[in-house]
Each structure stands twice: as structure tokens, then as C-alpha cells.
């Protein structure tokens, strides 16, 4: 953040946009949050240990400063071009970012009712985001995990947004659980960050890992094997694409529940 110039220090190039309160993109609050006990980066030894849990609930950022706000909007815009979702009436969203994507989906697909699933500790904040957006009538917020969808309904479409890492040891099981909530022929979209292949050694690999610190999120390894996980979950026609953004490419994976299921 700083550079040394003739024995004095100054903000590094473009850091004024990040740190100065006069900037509309000031991220000082994000940096402050990294030192809070709710953030794993404040105590890396504890963070990397088994069973780590935050000492206090994470502090919510204003929506305008949320690192994934632009990405949520871009994903929805991508889905508009990918297929005609005008006929989708019931949409399931596993949102790793407290309702950002669910709100964007509601705003774009005005004929759809969205059920957003978030972790229990994010329930109140997600409900606040949805209510503030004026979408409470079309977006139901429920607490749950991708391993145990908290509803017996069947949905036309399902989206997973930055919540794969927490169930990485049970990836196929979590995908199968969500697939069971799709109507025959329904599609699942997964949007997540993956490390570069051989991320420790390839050029840019360590910079790719920096994304974890920027958002207190995590990448997955072995992007080349993820379509196989979709197959193991009983889904078909698996494919992937890249969604470019501020922090690099988000990997998009798509697959369908068989029409005869």
C-alpha cells in the first residue's frame, strides 16, 4: 500500500482510490475488518486449525462496498444470455454472500420466486438485504447448507454462488442433494473461484491466491475435475465457462438433471 521515495513514504499508485475516504470506492473498512477477530486473517494460526470458528459474527459491509456486488450482477447478466429464463417460476439460490445474488436474480427475472439458502449466522443480514431491496414478497430466505437443502420443493433452476469451499470434502454429496431439488430437465449453475492449475508453481499462481484475502473467501483446487463431480452427482451435460471480473475469472459450471429423472 505504501512506497518509499527518498526516505519518505507515500501511497502506492492507485491506493488513494482504495484508502482515502473521499473516494467512492474506499475500501478502508474492508481492511479494518481483516484485523477483527471475526476474520480468520487476523489469526492465521487459528484460522488454519481444525474446527476454527469466528469469535464474533463478521461485520457486514455496505452493499456498495461488497467485493462480490459486481460479480453477482455480471452472473445474472450472463444467465440472461445463456438461456431463456423467462419461463422459470421457482428458483433456488445457495448464496455465499448473504443475498446479493438472490436480490440480483429477483430484479432481473421478475416472474420468478426465489428461495435463497444461507448459513444460519447470515440469516438476519440476508433478510435485511432482501427487505431493503423491496423484494421480500418474491424472495424467501431460509437457513441451511448445500448438504441438506431445507425445503422439499422442486425448482426449475438452481444456482450456487461462492459456497462450495465449506463442503469441499463432500462436493459430490452436496451437488447430489441440490440436484434432487431440481425438476426433471432443470439446470444447476455453480459459480466459484478455483486456484490455477498447479497454483504453487505456475506464473501468477500466488497472485491468484490473493483473492482469498481480499474477500475472506477461498478457492477450490482441481478445476479440471469438477465436471466429473457433477457426473457423480447424477447430473448430465456438464460444461464450464469463465466469468471475468475484478479479481480474475470465476469458473462457471453447468449441468442438468436428466429429463427422465
NUGU-351748 format. One record per residue: residue number from 0; residue in one letter; y negated, x negated, z negated of N, C-alpha, C in turn. Coordinates in nm, 2 decimals, decimal comma. Each point is the difference from the previous one (the first is absolute). Layout:
<sites>
k_r_n_Y_n_X_n_Z_ca_Y_ca_X_ca_Z_c_Y_c_X_c_Z
NUM_a_Y_X_Z_Y_X_Z_Y_X_Z
...
</sites>
This chain:
<sites>
k_r_n_Y_n_X_n_Z_ca_Y_ca_X_ca_Z_c_Y_c_X_c_Z
0_x_0,12_-0,08_0,00_-0,12_0,08_0,00_-0,13_-0,08_0,00
1_x_0,01_-0,13_-0,05_-0,11_-0,09_-0,01_0,02_-0,12_0,09
2_x_-0,11_-0,06_0,05_0,01_-0,13_0,07_-0,10_-0,09_-0,07
3_x_0,03_-0,13_0,00_-0,09_-0,10_-0,06_-0,09_-0,06_0,11
4_x_-0,13_-0,01_-0,02_-0,09_-0,05_0,09_-0,09_-0,10_-0,07
5_x_0,02_-0,13_0,02_-0,09_-0,10_-0,06_-0,02_0,02_-0,15
6_x_0,12_0,01_-0,06_0,00_0,01_-0,15_-0,04_0,14_-0,06
7_x_-0,02_0,10_0,09_-0,03_0,13_-0,05_0,10_0,10_0,06
8_x_0,01_0,11_-0,06_0,10_0,10_0,05_-0,07_0,12_0,06
9_x_0,06_0,06_0,10_-0,05_0,12_0,07_0,12_0,09_0,04
10_x_-0,04_0,12_0,03_0,11_0,09_0,04_0,05_-0,05_0,14
11_x_0,13_0,01_0,01_0,06_-0,04_0,13_-0,04_0,10_0,10
12_x_0,01_-0,04_0,13_-0,04_0,09_0,11_0,07_0,14_-0,01
13_x_-0,08_0,10_0,01_0,04_0,14_0,00_0,03_0,05_-0,14
14_x_0,00_-0,08_-0,10_0,03_0,04_-0,13_-0,11_0,09_-0,06
15_x_-0,12_-0,01_0,05_-0,11_0,09_-0,04_0,04_0,15_0,02
16_x_0,07_0,03_0,11_0,05_0,13_0,03_0,10_0,05_-0,11
17_x_0,07_-0,09_-0,06_0,11_0,03_-0,09_-0,05_0,01_-0,14
18_x_-0,10_-0,09_-0,04_-0,03_-0,01_-0,14_-0,14_0,06_-0,04
19_x_-0,09_0,01_0,09_-0,13_0,05_-0,03_-0,01_0,15_-0,01
20_x_-0,06_0,05_-0,11_0,00_0,14_-0,03_-0,08_0,08_0,11
21_x_-0,09_-0,07_0,07_-0,08_0,06_0,10_0,09_0,03_0,13
22_x_0,11_-0,06_0,01_0,09_0,02_0,12_0,08_0,14_-0,01
23_x_0,00_0,07_0,10_0,08_0,13_0,00_0,15_-0,03_-0,01
24_x_0,04_-0,12_0,02_0,15_-0,03_-0,01_0,02_-0,10_-0,12
25_x_-0,08_0,01_-0,10_0,01_-0,09_-0,11_0,14_0,03_-0,07
26_x_0,07_-0,11_-0,02_0,14_0,00_-0,06_0,01_-0,06_-0,14
27_x_-0,12_-0,02_-0,06_0,00_-0,06_-0,13_0,09_0,08_-0,10
28_x_0,00_0,13_0,01_0,08_0,08_-0,09_0,15_-0,03_0,02
29_x_0,04_-0,02_0,12_0,14_-0,04_0,03_0,04_-0,13_-0,07
30_x_-0,09_-0,10_0,01_0,02_-0,13_-0,06_0,01_0,02_-0,15
31_x_-0,09_0,07_-0,06_0,00_0,03_-0,14_0,13_0,06_-0,05
32_x_0,06_0,09_0,08_0,12_0,07_-0,03_0,12_-0,10_0,00
33_x_-0,01_-0,11_0,07_0,11_-0,10_0,00_0,02_-0,06_-0,13
34_x_-0,11_-0,01_-0,08_0,01_-0,06_-0,13_0,03_0,10_-0,11
35_x_0,01_0,12_0,03_0,04_0,10_-0,10_0,15_0,00_-0,03
36_x_0,03_0,04_-0,12_0,15_-0,01_-0,04_0,08_0,09_0,08
37_x_-0,05_0,10_0,06_0,07_0,09_0,08_0,05_-0,06_0,14
38_x_-0,06_-0,11_0,03_0,03_-0,07_0,13_0,09_-0,11_-0,03
39_x_0,11_-0,01_0,08_0,10_-0,11_-0,02_-0,06_-0,14_0,02
40_x_-0,10_-0,01_0,09_-0,05_-0,13_0,04_-0,07_-0,06_-0,12
41_x_-0,04_0,08_-0,11_-0,07_-0,06_-0,11_0,10_-0,08_-0,09
42_x_0,13_0,02_0,01_0,10_-0,07_-0,07_0,12_-0,02_0,09
43_x_0,00_-0,10_0,08_0,10_-0,01_0,10_0,14_-0,03_-0,06
44_x_0,01_-0,07_-0,11_0,13_-0,02_-0,07_0,06_0,13_-0,04
45_x_-0,08_0,08_-0,06_0,06_0,13_-0,04_0,03_0,09_0,12
46_x_-0,09_-0,01_0,10_0,02_0,08_0,12_0,13_-0,02_0,07
47_x_0,04_-0,13_0,01_0,12_-0,04_0,07_0,13_0,02_-0,08
48_x_-0,02_0,04_-0,13_0,12_0,02_-0,08_0,06_0,14_0,02
49_x_0,13_0,01_-0,03_0,07_0,13_0,01_-0,06_0,10_-0,10
50_x_-0,02_0,12_0,04_-0,05_0,11_-0,09_-0,14_0,00_-0,03
51_x_-0,09_-0,08_0,09_-0,14_0,00_-0,03_-0,06_0,14_0,02
52_x_-0,08_0,04_-0,09_-0,08_0,13_0,01_-0,14_-0,03_-0,04
53_x_-0,10_0,07_0,07_-0,14_-0,02_-0,04_-0,02_0,04_-0,15
54_x_-0,09_-0,08_-0,06_-0,03_0,03_-0,14_-0,09_0,13_-0,01
55_x_-0,08_0,02_0,10_-0,09_0,12_0,01_0,01_0,05_0,14
56_x_-0,03_0,13_0,02_0,00_0,06_0,13_-0,10_-0,08_0,09
57_x_0,03_-0,02_0,12_-0,09_-0,06_0,10_-0,13_0,08_0,01
58_x_-0,11_-0,07_0,02_-0,13_0,07_0,02_-0,01_0,04_0,14
59_x_-0,04_0,12_0,02_-0,02_0,06_0,13_-0,13_-0,05_0,07
60_x_0,01_-0,04_0,12_-0,11_-0,04_0,08_-0,07_0,12_0,07
61_x_-0,13_0,00_0,03_-0,05_0,10_0,08_0,06_0,00_0,14
62_x_0,02_0,12_0,05_0,07_0,01_0,13_-0,06_-0,08_0,11
63_x_-0,13_-0,02_0,00_-0,07_-0,07_0,10_0,03_-0,15_-0,01
64_x_0,06_-0,05_-0,11_0,03_-0,14_-0,01_0,15_-0,02_0,00
65_x_0,08_0,10_0,01_0,14_-0,01_0,00_0,05_-0,09_0,11
66_x_0,08_-0,10_-0,02_0,05_-0,09_0,11_0,07_0,07_0,11
67_x_0,07_0,11_-0,03_0,08_0,07_0,10_-0,07_0,12_0,07
68_x_-0,13_0,02_-0,03_-0,06_0,12_0,05_0,00_-0,01_0,15
69_x_-0,05_-0,11_0,06_0,00_-0,01_0,15_0,14_0,01_0,06
70_x_0,10_-0,06_-0,07_0,14_0,00_0,05_0,05_0,14_0,00
71_x_-0,03_0,08_-0,10_0,05_0,14_0,00_-0,06_0,08_0,11
72_x_-0,12_-0,02_0,03_-0,06_0,07_0,12_0,06_-0,05_0,13
73_x_0,02_-0,13_0,01_0,06_-0,05_0,13_0,14_0,05_0,02
74_x_0,08_0,01_-0,11_0,13_0,05_0,01_0,00_0,15_0,05
75_x_-0,08_0,08_-0,05_-0,01_0,14_0,04_-0,04_0,00_0,15
76_x_-0,10_-0,08_0,04_-0,04_0,00_0,14_0,11_-0,04_0,09
77_x_0,09_-0,10_-0,05_0,11_-0,04_0,08_0,10_0,11_0,01
78_x_0,03_0,07_-0,11_0,09_0,11_0,01_-0,04_0,11_0,10
79_x_-0,13_0,02_0,01_-0,05_0,10_0,09_0,04_-0,04_0,15
80_x_-0,01_-0,13_0,03_0,03_-0,04_0,13_0,15_-0,02_0,03
81_x_0,08_-0,01_-0,11_0,14_-0,02_0,02_0,07_0,12_0,04
82_x_-0,03_0,11_-0,06_0,08_0,12_0,04_-0,09_0,12_-0,04
83_x_0,04_0,12_0,05_-0,08_0,12_-0,03_0,05_0,05_-0,13
84_x_-0,09_-0,01_-0,10_0,03_0,05_-0,14_-0,07_0,13_-0,02
85_x_-0,05_0,07_0,10_-0,06_0,13_-0,02_0,09_0,10_-0,05
86_x_0,13_-0,02_0,03_0,10_0,10_-0,04_0,05_-0,03_-0,14
87_x_-0,03_-0,11_-0,06_0,05_-0,03_-0,13_-0,07_0,09_-0,11
88_x_0,08_0,07_-0,08_-0,06_0,09_-0,10_0,03_-0,05_-0,14
89_x_0,10_-0,09_-0,02_0,03_-0,04_-0,13_0,03_-0,15_0,00
90_x_-0,09_-0,08_-0,06_0,00_-0,14_0,01_0,02_-0,07_-0,14
91_x_0,09_-0,09_-0,01_0,03_-0,07_-0,13_-0,06_-0,14_0,01
92_x_-0,08_-0,04_-0,10_-0,06_-0,13_0,00_0,02_-0,07_-0,13
93_x_0,07_-0,12_0,01_0,02_-0,09_-0,12_-0,11_-0,10_0,01
94_x_-0,11_0,02_-0,08_-0,12_-0,07_0,01_-0,01_-0,11_-0,11
95_x_0,00_-0,13_0,04_-0,01_-0,10_-0,10_-0,14_-0,03_-0,03
96_x_-0,10_0,08_0,04_-0,14_-0,03_-0,02_-0,07_0,13_-0,05
97_x_0,06_0,07_-0,08_-0,06_0,11_-0,08_-0,07_0,11_0,08
98_x_0,07_0,04_0,11_-0,05_0,11_0,08_-0,10_-0,03_0,11
99_x_-0,03_-0,12_0,03_-0,09_-0,04_0,11_0,06_0,05_0,13
100_x_0,13_-0,03_0,02_0,06_0,04_0,13_0,02_0,15_0,01
101_x_0,04_0,06_-0,11_0,02_0,15_-0,01_-0,13_0,07_0,04
102_x_-0,11_-0,05_-0,05_-0,13_0,07_0,03_-0,03_-0,02_0,14
103_x_0,02_-0,12_0,06_-0,03_-0,02_0,14_0,09_0,09_0,09
104_x_0,13_0,01_-0,04_0,09_0,09_0,08_-0,05_0,14_0,00
105_x_-0,04_0,05_-0,12_-0,05_0,14_-0,01_-0,12_0,02_0,09
106_x_-0,09_-0,10_0,00_-0,12_0,02_0,07_0,02_0,00_0,15
107_x_0,11_-0,08_0,05_0,03_0,00_0,14_0,08_0,11_0,05
108_x_0,11_0,03_-0,08_0,09_0,11_0,04_-0,02_0,12_-0,08
109_x_-0,10_0,08_0,04_-0,05_0,11_-0,07_0,09_0,12_-0,02
110_x_0,11_0,00_0,08_0,10_0,11_-0,01_0,12_-0,04_-0,09
111_x_0,00_-0,12_-0,05_0,11_-0,05_-0,08_-0,03_0,01_-0,15
112_x_0,10_0,03_-0,08_0,00_0,00_-0,14_0,07_-0,13_-0,04
113_x_-0,07_-0,08_-0,08_0,05_-0,14_-0,04_0,04_0,00_-0,15
114_x_0,12_-0,05_-0,02_0,05_-0,03_-0,13_-0,01_-0,15_-0,02
115_x_-0,08_-0,05_-0,10_-0,01_-0,14_-0,02_0,07_-0,04_-0,13
116_x_0,09_-0,10_0,01_0,07_-0,05_-0,12_-0,05_-0,13_-0,04
117_x_-0,04_-0,01_-0,13_-0,05_-0,12_-0,05_0,07_-0,03_-0,14
118_x_-0,02_-0,13_-0,04_0,06_-0,03_-0,13_-0,07_0,08_-0,11
119_x_0,07_0,02_-0,11_-0,05_0,09_-0,11_-0,14_-0,05_-0,05
120_x_-0,02_-0,13_-0,01_-0,12_-0,05_-0,06_-0,12_0,01_0,10
121_x_0,03_0,04_0,13_-0,11_0,02_0,10_-0,02_0,15_0,02
122_x_0,06_0,08_-0,07_-0,01_0,15_0,03_-0,14_0,05_-0,02
123_x_-0,06_-0,03_-0,11_-0,13_0,05_-0,03_-0,11_-0,05_0,10
124_x_0,01_-0,13_0,03_-0,10_-0,05_0,09_0,02_0,06_0,14
125_x_0,12_0,02_0,04_0,03_0,05_0,13_-0,05_0,15_0,01
126_x_0,03_0,07_-0,10_-0,05_0,14_-0,01_-0,16_0,01_0,01
127_x_-0,06_-0,10_-0,06_-0,15_-0,01_0,00_-0,05_-0,03_0,15
128_x_0,07_-0,09_0,06_-0,04_-0,04_0,14_0,02_0,13_0,09
129_x_0,11_0,06_-0,01_0,03_0,12_0,09_-0,10_0,11_-0,03
130_x_-0,03_0,03_-0,13_-0,10_0,10_-0,03_-0,14_-0,03_0,04
131_x_-0,04_-0,13_-0,01_-0,13_-0,04_0,04_-0,02_0,01_0,15
132_x_0,11_-0,02_0,07_0,00_0,01_0,15_0,00_0,15_0,05
133_x_0,01_0,09_-0,10_0,01_0,14_0,04_0,13_0,05_0,06
134_x_0,11_-0,07_-0,03_0,13_0,02_0,07_0,10_0,06_-0,10
135_x_-0,04_0,04_-0,12_0,10_0,04_-0,10_0,08_0,12_0,05
136_x_-0,06_0,08_0,09_0,07_0,12_0,05_0,11_-0,03_0,10
137_x_0,00_-0,12_0,06_0,10_-0,03_0,10_0,08_-0,13_-0,04
138_x_-0,03_-0,06_-0,11_0,08_-0,12_-0,04_0,05_0,01_-0,14
139_x_0,13_0,00_-0,01_0,06_0,01_-0,13_0,03_-0,14_-0,05
140_x_-0,03_-0,03_-0,12_0,03_-0,14_-0,06_0,11_0,02_-0,10
141_x_0,10_-0,08_0,01_0,11_-0,01_-0,09_0,04_-0,14_-0,04
142_x_0,05_-0,01_-0,12_0,04_-0,14_-0,04_0,15_-0,02_0,03
143_x_0,03_-0,12_0,05_0,14_-0,03_0,03_0,01_-0,14_0,06
144_x_0,12_-0,04_0,05_0,02_-0,12_0,06_0,07_0,02_0,14
145_x_0,00_-0,10_0,08_0,08_0,01_0,13_0,15_0,01_-0,02
146_x_0,05_-0,04_-0,11_0,14_0,01_-0,03_0,04_0,14_-0,04
147_x_-0,09_0,08_-0,04_0,03_0,14_-0,06_-0,11_0,09_0,04
148_x_0,00_0,05_0,13_-0,11_0,09_0,04_0,00_0,12_-0,09
149_x_-0,12_0,03_-0,06_0,00_0,11_-0,10_-0,02_0,14_0,06
150_x_0,07_0,02_0,11_-0,01_0,14_0,06_0,13_0,02_0,09
151_x_0,04_0,12_0,00_0,12_0,03_0,08_-0,04_0,06_0,14
152_x_-0,13_0,00_0,03_-0,05_0,05_0,13_0,04_-0,09_0,11
153_x_0,01_0,06_0,12_0,01_-0,09_0,12_-0,13_0,00_0,08
154_x_-0,02_-0,12_0,06_-0,13_-0,02_0,06_0,01_-0,04_0,15
155_x_-0,10_0,03_0,07_0,00_-0,04_0,15_-0,02_-0,15_0,02
156_x_-0,08_-0,06_-0,09_-0,04_-0,14_0,01_-0,01_-0,06_-0,13
157_x_0,03_-0,13_-0,01_-0,02_-0,07_-0,13_-0,06_-0,14_0,03
158_x_-0,09_-0,04_-0,09_-0,07_-0,13_0,02_0,01_-0,08_-0,14
159_x_0,04_-0,13_0,01_0,00_-0,08_-0,11_-0,11_-0,11_0,02
160_x_-0,09_-0,01_-0,10_-0,12_-0,08_0,02_-0,01_-0,10_-0,12
161_x_0,03_-0,13_0,03_-0,01_-0,10_-0,10_0,07_0,03_-0,13
162_x_0,12_0,05_0,01_0,08_0,02_-0,13_0,14_-0,04_0,02
163_x_0,03_-0,09_0,09_0,14_-0,05_0,02_0,03_-0,11_-0,10
164_x_-0,09_-0,08_-0,04_0,03_-0,12_-0,08_0,06_0,04_-0,14
165_x_-0,04_0,10_-0,06_0,05_0,04_-0,13_0,15_0,03_0,00
166_x_0,05_0,04_0,11_0,14_0,04_0,01_0,07_-0,09_0,10
167_x_-0,04_-0,12_0,01_0,05_-0,09_0,10_0,15_-0,03_-0,02
168_x_0,05_0,00_-0,12_0,14_-0,02_-0,03_0,09_0,11_0,04
169_x_-0,07_0,12_0,03_0,08_0,12_0,03_-0,06_0,06_0,13
170_x_-0,04_-0,08_0,09_-0,07_0,04_0,12_0,07_0,11_0,08
171_x_0,13_-0,02_0,03_0,08_0,10_0,08_0,01_0,13_-0,08
172_x_0,02_-0,01_-0,13_0,02_0,12_-0,08_-0,13_0,08_0,00
173_x_-0,11_-0,07_-0,01_-0,13_0,08_-0,01_-0,03_0,06_0,14
174_x_0,04_-0,07_0,11_-0,02_0,06_0,13_0,09_0,12_0,02
175_x_0,12_-0,01_-0,05_0,10_0,11_0,01_-0,05_0,12_-0,07
176_x_-0,06_-0,02_-0,12_-0,05_0,11_-0,08_-0,11_0,07_0,07
177_x_-0,09_-0,07_0,06_-0,11_0,06_0,07_0,05_0,07_0,13
178_x_0,10_-0,06_0,07_0,06_0,05_0,12_0,06_0,14_-0,03
179_x_0,06_0,01_-0,12_0,06_0,13_-0,04_-0,10_0,11_-0,01
180_x_-0,13_-0,03_-0,01_-0,10_0,10_-0,02_-0,07_0,04_0,14
181_x_0,05_-0,06_0,11_-0,05_0,03_0,13_0,09_0,11_0,06
182_x_-0,07_0,08_0,08_0,07_0,10_0,08_0,07_-0,08_0,11
183_x_0,11_0,06_0,06_0,07_-0,07_0,11_-0,10_-0,03_0,11
184_x_0,00_-0,12_0,05_-0,10_-0,05_0,10_-0,13_-0,05_-0,05
185_x_-0,02_0,02_-0,13_-0,13_-0,04_-0,06_-0,01_-0,16_0,00
186_x_-0,12_-0,04_0,00_-0,03_-0,15_0,00_-0,05_-0,05_-0,13
187_x_0,04_-0,13_-0,03_-0,05_-0,07_-0,11_-0,08_-0,12_0,06
188_x_-0,12_-0,02_-0,06_-0,08_-0,12_0,03_-0,02_-0,08_-0,13
189_x_0,03_-0,13_0,01_-0,02_-0,09_-0,11_-0,11_-0,10_0,04
190_x_-0,10_-0,02_-0,09_-0,11_-0,09_0,03_-0,01_-0,10_-0,12
191_x_0,02_-0,12_0,02_0,01_-0,10_-0,10_-0,03_-0,14_0,05
192_x_-0,04_-0,09_-0,09_-0,02_-0,14_0,04_0,13_-0,07_-0,02
193_x_0,03_-0,09_0,10_0,11_-0,09_-0,01_-0,05_-0,15_0,01
194_x_0,07_-0,09_-0,07_-0,03_-0,14_0,02_0,03_-0,04_0,14
195_x_-0,07_-0,10_0,05_0,04_-0,06_0,12_0,14_-0,05_-0,01
196_x_0,08_0,00_0,11_0,13_-0,06_0,00_-0,01_-0,15_-0,04
197_x_0,08_-0,04_-0,10_0,00_-0,14_-0,05_-0,14_-0,02_-0,06
198_x_-0,05_0,09_-0,08_-0,14_0,00_-0,04_-0,04_-0,13_-0,07
199_x_0,09_-0,07_-0,07_-0,04_-0,12_-0,07_-0,03_-0,12_0,09
200_x_0,05_0,00_0,13_-0,02_-0,11_0,08_-0,07_0,02_0,13
201_x_-0,01_0,12_0,05_-0,06_0,02_0,13_-0,16_-0,01_-0,02
202_x_-0,07_-0,03_0,11_-0,15_-0,01_-0,01_-0,05_0,14_-0,04
203_x_-0,09_0,00_-0,10_-0,06_0,12_-0,04_0,08_0,08_-0,10
204_x_0,12_-0,05_-0,04_0,08_0,07_-0,09_-0,06_0,02_-0,14
205_x_-0,06_-0,11_-0,05_-0,06_0,01_-0,13_-0,12_0,09_0,00
206_x_-0,07_0,00_0,11_-0,12_0,09_0,01_0,05_0,14_0,00
207_x_0,11_0,02_0,06_0,06_0,14_0,01_0,03_0,05_-0,14
208_x_0,04_-0,09_-0,09_0,03_0,04_-0,14_-0,12_0,03_-0,08
209_x_-0,12_-0,05_0,05_-0,12_0,03_-0,07_-0,03_0,15_-0,01
210_x_0,06_0,08_0,09_-0,03_0,14_0,00_0,05_0,06_-0,13
211_x_0,10_-0,05_-0,06_0,05_0,05_-0,13_-0,11_-0,01_-0,11
212_x_-0,07_-0,10_0,00_-0,11_-0,02_-0,10_-0,11_0,09_0,03
213_x_-0,04_0,02_0,12_-0,11_0,08_0,04_0,01_0,15_-0,04
214_x_0,13_0,05_-0,01_0,02_0,14_-0,02_0,09_0,03_-0,12
215_x_0,04_-0,11_-0,07_0,10_0,02_-0,11_0,13_0,08_0,05
216_x_0,03_-0,04_0,13_0,12_0,06_0,06_0,09_-0,11_0,04
217_x_0,11_0,04_0,07_0,10_-0,10_0,03_0,06_0,02_0,14
218_x_0,03_-0,11_0,07_0,07_0,01_0,12_0,15_0,00_-0,02
219_x_0,07_0,04_0,10_0,14_-0,01_0,00_0,04_-0,11_0,10
220_x_0,12_-0,05_-0,03_0,06_-0,11_0,09_0,09_0,07_0,10
221_x_0,04_-0,07_0,11_0,10_0,03_0,09_-0,04_0,13_0,08
222_x_-0,11_-0,01_0,07_-0,04_0,12_0,08_0,10_0,02_0,11
223_x_0,06_-0,11_0,04_0,10_0,01_0,12_0,12_0,09_-0,04
224_x_0,02_0,02_-0,13_0,12_0,08_-0,04_-0,03_0,14_-0,05
225_x_-0,13_0,04_0,01_-0,03_0,13_-0,06_0,05_0,11_0,08
226_x_0,00_-0,01_0,14_0,06_0,11_0,08_0,15_0,02_-0,04
227_x_0,07_-0,10_-0,04_0,14_0,01_-0,04_0,00_0,09_-0,13
228_x_-0,09_-0,02_-0,09_-0,01_0,08_-0,12_-0,01_0,15_0,04
229_x_-0,09_0,03_0,10_-0,01_0,14_0,04_0,13_0,05_0,06
230_x_0,07_-0,08_0,07_0,13_0,04_0,05_0,10_0,03_-0,11
231_x_0,00_-0,09_-0,10_0,09_0,02_-0,12_-0,03_0,13_-0,07
232_x_-0,13_0,04_0,00_-0,04_0,12_-0,07_0,04_0,13_0,08
233_x_0,06_-0,02_0,12_0,04_0,12_0,08_-0,10_0,05_0,10
234_x_-0,11_-0,08_0,02_-0,10_0,03_0,09_0,03_-0,06_0,14
235_x_-0,06_0,05_0,10_0,03_-0,05_0,14_-0,13_-0,03_0,07
236_x_0,02_-0,07_0,12_-0,11_-0,03_0,09_-0,11_-0,08_-0,08
237_x_0,04_-0,10_-0,08_-0,09_-0,08_-0,07_-0,08_-0,09_0,09
238_x_-0,13_-0,01_-0,03_-0,09_-0,09_0,08_-0,12_-0,04_-0,09
239_x_-0,07_-0,10_0,05_-0,11_-0,05_-0,08_-0,12_-0,04_0,09
240_x_-0,12_-0,01_-0,07_-0,12_-0,03_0,07_-0,09_-0,07_-0,10
241_x_-0,11_-0,06_0,05_-0,10_-0,06_-0,09_-0,13_0,09_0,00
242_x_-0,06_0,00_-0,12_-0,13_0,07_-0,02_-0,09_-0,11_-0,05
243_x_-0,09_-0,04_0,08_-0,09_-0,11_-0,03_-0,11_0,05_-0,09
244_x_-0,04_-0,09_-0,10_-0,11_0,04_-0,09_-0,07_-0,12_-0,06
245_x_-0,08_0,02_-0,11_-0,07_-0,11_-0,06_0,08_-0,11_-0,06
246_x_0,12_0,04_-0,04_0,09_-0,10_-0,07_0,11_-0,05_0,08
247_x_0,00_0,03_0,13_0,11_-0,04_0,09_0,07_0,13_0,05
248_x_0,13_-0,02_0,04_0,07_0,11_0,05_0,08_0,07_-0,11
249_x_-0,01_0,14_0,00_0,10_0,08_-0,07_0,11_0,03_0,09
250_x_0,12_-0,01_-0,05_0,12_0,03_0,08_0,03_0,15_-0,01
251_x_0,00_0,07_0,11_0,04_0,14_0,01_0,14_0,01_0,05
252_x_0,08_0,08_-0,08_0,14_0,02_0,04_0,02_0,16_0,02
253_x_0,07_0,04_0,10_0,02_0,14_0,02_0,15_0,02_0,02
254_x_0,05_0,12_-0,04_0,14_0,04_0,02_0,01_0,15_-0,02
255_x_0,11_0,06_0,05_0,01_0,14_0,00_0,13_0,04_-0,07
256_x_0,00_0,12_-0,07_0,12_0,06_-0,05_0,07_0,06_0,12
257_x_0,13_-0,02_0,02_0,07_0,05_0,11_-0,02_0,15_0,02
258_x_-0,02_0,05_0,12_-0,03_0,14_0,02_0,12_0,09_-0,04
259_x_0,12_-0,05_-0,01_0,12_0,07_-0,04_0,02_0,00_-0,15
260_x_-0,08_-0,07_-0,07_0,02_-0,02_-0,15_-0,02_0,13_-0,07
</sites>
